[in-house]
């Protein structure tokens, strides 16, 4: 699911694209809707960076990421109890 653009919101609300007086309000409403969705669903709509810290390696060897969906992982660092990678 993609975050709606201002143009899409204006089209859905039947606001002419050349009317810019309420653009800031429309942007704020989109941001509020995205924040509400992410907080209540536990899912992330846009790109984000997450840090997951575990006290120990999971017994089933599966690291569960607390929010998603996950499109890609660009970096993963494992450290020993002494702090080395």
N, CA, C and O atoms as CSV, one atom per row, in Angstrom:
chain,resi,resn,atom,element,x,y,z
A,1,UNK,N,N,0.848,-1.169,0.000
A,1,UNK,CA,C,0.000,0.000,0.000
A,1,UNK,C,C,0.896,1.235,0.000
A,1,UNK,O,O,1.811,1.344,0.817
A,2,UNK,N,N,0.636,2.151,-0.905
A,2,UNK,CA,C,1.434,3.368,-1.012
A,2,UNK,C,C,0.755,4.519,-0.271
A,2,UNK,O,O,-0.465,4.542,-0.106
A,3,UNK,N,N,1.559,5.451,0.161
A,3,UNK,CA,C,1.029,6.655,0.799
A,3,UNK,C,C,0.426,7.536,-0.292
A,3,UNK,O,O,1.087,7.806,-1.294
A,4,UNK,N,N,-0.809,7.985,-0.117
A,4,UNK,CA,C,-1.412,8.836,-1.143
A,4,UNK,C,C,-0.677,10.168,-1.281
A,4,UNK,O,O,-0.201,10.738,-0.299
A,5,UNK,N,N,-0.597,10.638,-2.490
A,5,UNK,CA,C,0.024,11.937,-2.745
A,5,UNK,C,C,-1.009,13.044,-2.537
A,5,UNK,O,O,-2.208,12.782,-2.442
A,6,UNK,N,N,-0.529,14.273,-2.469
A,6,UNK,CA,C,-1.439,15.411,-2.368
A,6,UNK,C,C,-2.361,15.451,-3.586
A,6,UNK,O,O,-3.557,15.706,-3.446
A,7,UNK,N,N,-1.825,15.203,-4.762
A,7,UNK,CA,C,-2.641,15.220,-5.990
A,7,UNK,C,C,-3.750,14.179,-5.927
A,7,UNK,O,O,-4.884,14.455,-6.321
A,8,UNK,N,N,-3.435,12.989,-5.437
A,8,UNK,CA,C,-4.451,11.939,-5.317
A,8,UNK,C,C,-5.520,12.334,-4.302
A,8,UNK,O,O,-6.709,12.102,-4.523
A,9,UNK,N,N,-5.096,12.928,-3.191
A,9,UNK,CA,C,-6.058,13.346,-2.169
A,9,UNK,C,C,-6.966,14.447,-2.704
A,9,UNK,O,O,-8.172,14.436,-2.454
A,10,UNK,N,N,-6.395,15.395,-3.437
A,10,UNK,CA,C,-7.200,16.475,-3.998
A,10,UNK,C,C,-8.192,15.927,-5.025
A,10,UNK,O,O,-9.336,16.378,-5.084
A,11,UNK,N,N,-7.764,14.970,-5.821
A,11,UNK,CA,C,-8.652,14.359,-6.800
A,11,UNK,C,C,-9.803,13.642,-6.092
A,11,UNK,O,O,-10.961,13.787,-6.485
A,12,UNK,N,N,-9.487,12.870,-5.055
A,12,UNK,CA,C,-10.503,12.127,-4.318
A,12,UNK,C,C,-11.482,13.073,-3.630
A,12,UNK,O,O,-12.679,12.793,-3.563
A,13,UNK,N,N,-10.971,14.200,-3.115
A,13,UNK,CA,C,-11.813,15.185,-2.422
A,13,UNK,C,C,-12.493,16.168,-3.376
A,13,UNK,O,O,-13.247,17.043,-2.951
A,14,UNK,N,N,-12.215,16.009,-4.669
A,14,UNK,CA,C,-12.784,16.890,-5.696
A,14,UNK,C,C,-12.373,18.348,-5.488
A,14,UNK,O,O,-13.191,19.263,-5.591
A,15,UNK,N,N,-11.082,18.542,-5.192
A,15,UNK,CA,C,-10.495,19.876,-5.063
A,15,UNK,C,C,-9.679,20.115,-6.324
A,15,UNK,O,O,-8.841,19.288,-6.685
A,16,UNK,N,N,-9.913,21.224,-6.992
A,16,UNK,CA,C,-9.164,21.544,-8.209
A,16,UNK,C,C,-7.671,21.580,-7.915
A,16,UNK,O,O,-7.241,22.098,-6.884
A,17,UNK,N,N,-6.888,21.023,-8.834
A,17,UNK,CA,C,-5.438,20.947,-8.625
A,17,UNK,C,C,-4.779,22.320,-8.583
A,17,UNK,O,O,-3.719,22.476,-7.977
A,18,UNK,N,N,-5.399,23.331,-9.227
A,18,UNK,CA,C,-4.802,24.665,-9.222
A,18,UNK,C,C,-5.145,25.472,-7.971
A,18,UNK,O,O,-4.628,26.575,-7.791
A,19,UNK,N,N,-5.993,24.948,-7.120
A,19,UNK,CA,C,-6.307,25.609,-5.847
A,19,UNK,C,C,-5.290,25.139,-4.806
A,19,UNK,O,O,-5.293,23.975,-4.406
A,20,UNK,N,N,-4.440,26.036,-4.380
A,20,UNK,CA,C,-3.346,25.662,-3.483
A,20,UNK,C,C,-3.514,26.167,-2.055
A,20,UNK,O,O,-2.653,25.914,-1.212
A,21,UNK,N,N,-4.584,26.864,-1.770
A,21,UNK,CA,C,-4.773,27.471,-0.449
A,21,UNK,C,C,-4.776,26.439,0.671
A,21,UNK,O,O,-4.325,26.727,1.779
A,22,UNK,N,N,-5.279,25.243,0.395
A,22,UNK,CA,C,-5.391,24.210,1.430
A,22,UNK,C,C,-4.342,23.107,1.300
A,22,UNK,O,O,-4.482,22.054,1.922
A,23,UNK,N,N,-3.306,23.325,0.512
A,23,UNK,CA,C,-2.292,22.277,0.313
A,23,UNK,C,C,-1.629,21.853,1.622
A,23,UNK,O,O,-1.425,20.662,1.853
A,24,UNK,N,N,-1.296,22.805,2.470
A,24,UNK,CA,C,-0.654,22.473,3.751
A,24,UNK,C,C,-1.593,21.643,4.625
A,24,UNK,O,O,-1.166,20.694,5.283
A,25,UNK,N,N,-2.870,22.008,4.624
A,25,UNK,CA,C,-3.855,21.248,5.396
A,25,UNK,C,C,-3.988,19.824,4.853
A,25,UNK,O,O,-4.039,18.864,5.622
A,26,UNK,N,N,-4.042,19.695,3.544
A,26,UNK,CA,C,-4.155,18.362,2.930
A,26,UNK,C,C,-2.928,17.521,3.272
A,26,UNK,O,O,-3.057,16.340,3.595
A,27,UNK,N,N,-1.745,18.117,3.204
A,27,UNK,CA,C,-0.520,17.406,3.588
A,27,UNK,C,C,-0.578,16.948,5.044
A,27,UNK,O,O,-0.204,15.819,5.361
A,28,UNK,N,N,-1.051,17.834,5.928
A,28,UNK,CA,C,-1.166,17.481,7.351
A,28,UNK,C,C,-2.161,16.347,7.562
A,28,UNK,O,O,-1.930,15.463,8.387
A,29,UNK,N,N,-3.259,16.367,6.826
A,29,UNK,CA,C,-4.259,15.296,6.955
A,29,UNK,C,C,-3.708,13.958,6.469
A,29,UNK,O,O,-3.972,12.919,7.076
A,30,UNK,N,N,-2.950,13.980,5.385
A,30,UNK,CA,C,-2.317,12.749,4.898
A,30,UNK,C,C,-1.349,12.219,5.946
A,30,UNK,O,O,-1.364,11.030,6.261
A,31,UNK,N,N,-0.499,13.103,6.492
A,31,UNK,CA,C,0.458,12.696,7.530
A,31,UNK,C,C,-0.250,12.106,8.745
A,31,UNK,O,O,0.183,11.089,9.285
A,32,UNK,N,N,-1.341,12.743,9.177
A,32,UNK,CA,C,-2.089,12.254,10.339
A,32,UNK,C,C,-2.697,10.883,10.061
A,32,UNK,O,O,-2.683,10.007,10.925
A,33,UNK,N,N,-3.229,10.699,8.858
A,33,UNK,CA,C,-3.831,9.408,8.502
A,33,UNK,C,C,-2.771,8.309,8.460
A,33,UNK,O,O,-3.012,7.196,8.928
A,34,UNK,N,N,-1.606,8.614,7.906
A,34,UNK,CA,C,-0.517,7.631,7.847
A,34,UNK,C,C,-0.053,7.288,9.259
A,34,UNK,O,O,0.123,6.115,9.585
A,35,UNK,N,N,0.147,8.308,10.099
A,35,UNK,CA,C,0.559,8.066,11.489
A,35,UNK,C,C,-0.453,7.196,12.226
A,35,UNK,O,O,-0.072,6.259,12.928
A,36,UNK,N,N,-1.728,7.499,12.072
A,36,UNK,CA,C,-2.767,6.727,12.741
A,36,UNK,C,C,-2.747,5.273,12.268
A,36,UNK,O,O,-2.800,4.347,13.078
A,37,UNK,N,N,-2.671,5.085,10.962
A,37,UNK,CA,C,-2.637,3.720,10.422
A,37,UNK,C,C,-1.442,2.944,10.956
A,37,UNK,O,O,-1.587,1.800,11.388
A,38,UNK,N,N,-0.255,3.561,10.930
A,38,UNK,CA,C,0.950,2.865,11.369
A,38,UNK,C,C,0.897,2.534,12.860
A,38,UNK,O,O,1.325,1.455,13.270
A,39,UNK,N,N,0.378,3.451,13.668
A,39,UNK,CA,C,0.310,3.209,15.110
A,39,UNK,C,C,-0.716,2.147,15.469
A,39,UNK,O,O,-0.482,1.342,16.371
A,40,UNK,N,N,-1.843,2.134,14.782
A,40,UNK,CA,C,-2.895,1.184,15.144
A,40,UNK,C,C,-2.714,-0.181,14.503
A,40,UNK,O,O,-3.194,-1.181,15.037
A,41,UNK,N,N,-2.029,-0.240,13.368
A,41,UNK,CA,C,-1.885,-1.529,12.667
A,41,UNK,C,C,-0.548,-2.207,12.929
A,41,UNK,O,O,-0.418,-3.416,12.738
A,42,UNK,N,N,0.452,-1.434,13.367
A,42,UNK,CA,C,1.784,-2.002,13.542
A,42,UNK,C,C,2.508,-2.211,12.219
A,42,UNK,O,O,3.557,-2.854,12.183
A,43,UNK,N,N,1.968,-1.682,11.146
A,43,UNK,CA,C,2.582,-1.803,9.824
A,43,UNK,C,C,3.156,-0.460,9.410
A,43,UNK,O,O,2.720,0.586,9.890
A,44,UNK,N,N,4.128,-0.494,8.525
A,44,UNK,CA,C,4.775,0.717,8.045
A,44,UNK,C,C,4.427,0.925,6.580
A,44,UNK,O,O,4.557,0.004,5.774
A,45,UNK,N,N,3.985,2.132,6.230
A,45,UNK,CA,C,3.619,2.405,4.843
A,45,UNK,C,C,4.802,2.898,4.020
A,45,UNK,O,O,4.946,2.493,2.866
A,46,UNK,N,N,5.631,3.735,4.559
A,46,UNK,CA,C,6.756,4.296,3.814
A,46,UNK,C,C,8.059,3.628,4.201
A,46,UNK,O,O,8.100,2.772,5.085
A,47,UNK,N,N,9.116,4.032,3.531
A,47,UNK,CA,C,10.445,3.512,3.855
A,47,UNK,C,C,10.817,3.944,5.266
A,47,UNK,O,O,10.509,5.060,5.686
A,48,UNK,N,N,11.476,3.062,5.986
A,48,UNK,CA,C,11.868,3.397,7.351
A,48,UNK,C,C,13.093,2.585,7.746
A,48,UNK,O,O,13.445,1.598,7.099
A,49,UNK,N,N,13.723,3.020,8.810
A,49,UNK,CA,C,14.867,2.317,9.371
A,49,UNK,C,C,14.456,1.766,10.727
A,49,UNK,O,O,13.910,2.488,11.561
A,50,UNK,N,N,14.715,0.511,10.937
A,50,UNK,CA,C,14.370,-0.135,12.204
A,50,UNK,C,C,15.623,-0.713,12.842
A,50,UNK,O,O,16.522,-1.189,12.149
A,51,UNK,N,N,15.674,-0.669,14.144
A,51,UNK,CA,C,16.731,-1.315,14.906
A,51,UNK,C,C,16.083,-2.341,15.814
A,51,UNK,O,O,15.174,-2.021,16.580
A,52,UNK,N,N,16.551,-3.567,15.726
A,52,UNK,CA,C,16.030,-4.640,16.560
A,52,UNK,C,C,17.190,-5.141,17.414
A,52,UNK,O,O,18.219,-5.561,16.885
A,53,UNK,N,N,17.024,-5.096,18.721
A,53,UNK,CA,C,18.070,-5.574,19.632
A,53,UNK,C,C,17.538,-6.790,20.363
A,53,UNK,O,O,16.447,-6.763,20.933
A,54,UNK,N,N,18.312,-7.844,20.340
A,54,UNK,CA,C,17.929,-9.093,20.994
A,54,UNK,C,C,18.930,-9.407,22.108
A,54,UNK,O,O,20.125,-9.152,21.958
A,55,UNK,N,N,18.456,-9.948,23.201
A,55,UNK,CA,C,19.342,-10.342,24.296
A,55,UNK,C,C,20.085,-11.635,23.954
A,55,UNK,O,O,21.194,-11.876,24.432
A,56,UNK,N,N,19.457,-12.451,23.126
A,56,UNK,CA,C,20.090,-13.701,22.697
A,56,UNK,C,C,19.531,-14.095,21.336
A,56,UNK,O,O,18.470,-13.626,20.924
A,57,UNK,N,N,20.259,-14.957,20.653
A,57,UNK,CA,C,19.806,-15.428,19.352
A,57,UNK,C,C,18.567,-16.291,19.560
A,57,UNK,O,O,18.563,-17.137,20.455
A,58,UNK,N,N,17.506,-16.104,18.758
A,58,UNK,CA,C,16.285,-16.893,18.948
A,58,UNK,C,C,16.537,-18.397,18.764
A,58,UNK,O,O,17.297,-18.802,17.885
A,59,UNK,N,N,15.909,-19.195,19.583
A,59,UNK,CA,C,16.091,-20.647,19.515
A,59,UNK,C,C,15.698,-21.196,18.148
A,59,UNK,O,O,16.319,-22.134,17.648
A,60,UNK,N,N,14.659,-20.606,17.541
A,60,UNK,CA,C,14.225,-21.095,16.225
A,60,UNK,C,C,14.989,-20.448,15.079
A,60,UNK,O,O,14.697,-20.706,13.912
A,61,UNK,N,N,15.987,-19.590,15.414
A,61,UNK,CA,C,16.864,-18.917,14.446
A,61,UNK,C,C,16.120,-17.970,13.513
A,61,UNK,O,O,16.604,-17.669,12.422
A,62,UNK,N,N,14.941,-17.497,13.934
A,62,UNK,CA,C,14.154,-16.566,13.143
A,62,UNK,C,C,14.087,-15.234,13.891
A,62,UNK,O,O,13.640,-15.176,15.036
A,63,UNK,N,N,14.534,-14.176,13.234
A,63,UNK,CA,C,14.452,-12.839,13.821
A,63,UNK,C,C,13.168,-12.203,13.323
A,63,UNK,O,O,13.001,-11.991,12.122
A,64,UNK,N,N,12.272,-11.901,14.228
A,64,UNK,CA,C,10.989,-11.301,13.868
A,64,UNK,C,C,11.091,-9.782,13.945
A,64,UNK,O,O,11.444,-9.220,14.981
A,65,UNK,N,N,10.777,-9.136,12.840
A,65,UNK,CA,C,10.829,-7.681,12.770
A,65,UNK,C,C,9.464,-7.157,13.204
A,65,UNK,O,O,8.444,-7.615,12.688
A,66,UNK,N,N,9.419,-6.200,14.148
A,66,UNK,CA,C,8.149,-5.796,14.749
A,66,UNK,C,C,7.160,-5.066,13.850
A,66,UNK,O,O,5.994,-4.939,14.224
A,67,UNK,N,N,7.565,-4.591,12.702
A,67,UNK,CA,C,6.623,-3.936,11.806
A,67,UNK,C,C,6.977,-4.298,10.373
A,67,UNK,O,O,8.093,-4.734,10.090
A,68,UNK,N,N,6.050,-4.119,9.501
A,68,UNK,CA,C,6.297,-4.498,8.117
A,68,UNK,C,C,5.253,-3.864,7.238
A,68,UNK,O,O,4.536,-2.978,7.703
A,69,UNK,N,N,5.133,-4.256,6.037
A,69,UNK,CA,C,5.899,-5.334,5.401
A,69,UNK,C,C,7.332,-4.896,5.111
A,69,UNK,O,O,7.613,-3.703,5.000
A,70,UNK,N,N,8.228,-5.864,4.990
A,70,UNK,CA,C,9.628,-5.594,4.720
A,70,UNK,C,C,9.891,-5.853,3.241
A,70,UNK,O,O,9.672,-6.960,2.750
A,71,UNK,N,N,10.359,-4.831,2.540
A,71,UNK,CA,C,10.692,-4.974,1.120
A,71,UNK,C,C,12.148,-5.375,0.946
A,71,UNK,O,O,12.481,-6.134,0.037
A,72,UNK,N,N,13.016,-4.868,1.816
A,72,UNK,CA,C,14.431,-5.223,1.724
A,72,UNK,C,C,15.126,-4.916,3.039
A,72,UNK,O,O,14.656,-4.110,3.842
A,73,UNK,N,N,16.243,-5.571,3.236
A,73,UNK,CA,C,17.115,-5.317,4.383
A,73,UNK,C,C,18.464,-4.937,3.799
A,73,UNK,O,O,19.063,-5.716,3.057
A,74,UNK,N,N,18.941,-3.755,4.124
A,74,UNK,CA,C,20.203,-3.288,3.559
A,74,UNK,C,C,21.395,-3.571,4.451
A,74,UNK,O,O,22.534,-3.566,3.985
A,75,UNK,N,N,21.148,-3.815,5.720
A,75,UNK,CA,C,22.264,-4.042,6.632
A,75,UNK,C,C,21.797,-4.880,7.819
A,75,UNK,O,O,20.682,-4.720,8.315
A,76,UNK,N,N,22.672,-5.769,8.258
A,76,UNK,CA,C,22.409,-6.578,9.443
A,76,UNK,C,C,23.731,-6.740,10.163
A,76,UNK,O,O,24.710,-7.195,9.571
A,77,UNK,N,N,23.769,-6.373,11.430
A,77,UNK,CA,C,24.983,-6.487,12.220
A,77,UNK,C,C,24.700,-7.336,13.442
A,77,UNK,O,O,23.743,-7.085,14.174
A,78,UNK,N,N,25.520,-8.330,13.660
A,78,UNK,CA,C,25.404,-9.164,14.855
A,78,UNK,C,C,26.625,-8.896,15.717
A,78,UNK,O,O,27.751,-8.859,15.221
A,79,UNK,N,N,26.399,-8.713,16.996
A,79,UNK,CA,C,27.503,-8.455,17.922
A,79,UNK,C,C,27.474,-9.507,19.016
A,79,UNK,O,O,26.416,-9.964,19.446
A,80,UNK,N,N,28.668,-9.874,19.451
A,80,UNK,CA,C,28.782,-10.823,20.558
A,80,UNK,C,C,28.553,-10.078,21.862
A,80,UNK,O,O,28.439,-8.852,21.865
A,81,UNK,N,N,28.485,-10.792,22.950
A,81,UNK,CA,C,28.271,-10.140,24.249
A,81,UNK,C,C,29.418,-9.209,24.605
A,81,UNK,O,O,29.241,-8.300,25.416
A,82,UNK,N,N,30.591,-9.417,24.016
A,82,UNK,CA,C,31.715,-8.511,24.270
A,82,UNK,C,C,31.695,-7.286,23.362
A,82,UNK,O,O,32.543,-6.403,23.490
A,83,UNK,N,N,30.716,-7.228,22.433
A,83,UNK,CA,C,30.552,-6.060,21.594
A,83,UNK,C,C,31.221,-6.117,20.240
A,83,UNK,O,O,31.156,-5.152,19.478
A,84,UNK,N,N,31.866,-7.236,19.924
A,84,UNK,CA,C,32.504,-7.335,18.619
A,84,UNK,C,C,31.508,-7.810,17.571
A,84,UNK,O,O,30.553,-8.524,17.877
A,85,UNK,N,N,31.749,-7.398,16.324
A,85,UNK,CA,C,30.853,-7.780,15.223
A,85,UNK,C,C,31.170,-9.176,14.720
A,85,UNK,O,O,30.518,-9.663,13.796
